[in-house]
Amino acid sequence: MIPERLRATSDDKLAGGIRLLLAIIFLMTGPMKLLVPRLAEAWSGQLIAAGLPFYTLTLWSVPFIELLLGIVLAIGLYARLAAVMVVGIMAVATYVHVIVDDPSLFPLQPSEPVIPIIVIAMSAYILFRGAGAWSMDLRVSQSAD
């Protein structure tokens, strides 16, 4: 069945480590966009400068989606689906980095899309290998065997 294939993984420690690192990144970035005033202003400025549609919806929903992705990745539950969502978010982030030419809107990172591209590469590993070690997906995979 499709759900079992989505969750299939091995005890890959590298995949588990990458997944947990992605979880930490998203557990931090989501709330920071809402709770840290300077970062909230930069986040808002990025959306406006990039001319992304649905400004208000994006401004409020993306931080919560990132927080949810961080939780899902930390648990290792349907990590491949989470990785697909991460790639989508980071593709838009890459676009924003390329379009926006105001370095003040990127206070904790380079204005070049270095971090989004690294996160996409990390997510690609999860897409191909699965959640890896220390994940709920691994428990399901092992119990199916």
JOSULGI-V913179 format. One line per field, one symbol per residue. ss: DSSP state (a for helix, b for strand, c for the rest). Layout:
ss: ???
This chain:
ss: caaaaaacccccaaaaaaaaaaaaaaaaaaaaaaacaaaaaaaaaaaaaaccccaaaaaaaaaaaaaaaaaaaaacccaaaaaaaaaaaaaaaaaaaaacccaaaccccccccaaaaaaaaaaaaaaaaccccccaaaaaaaaac
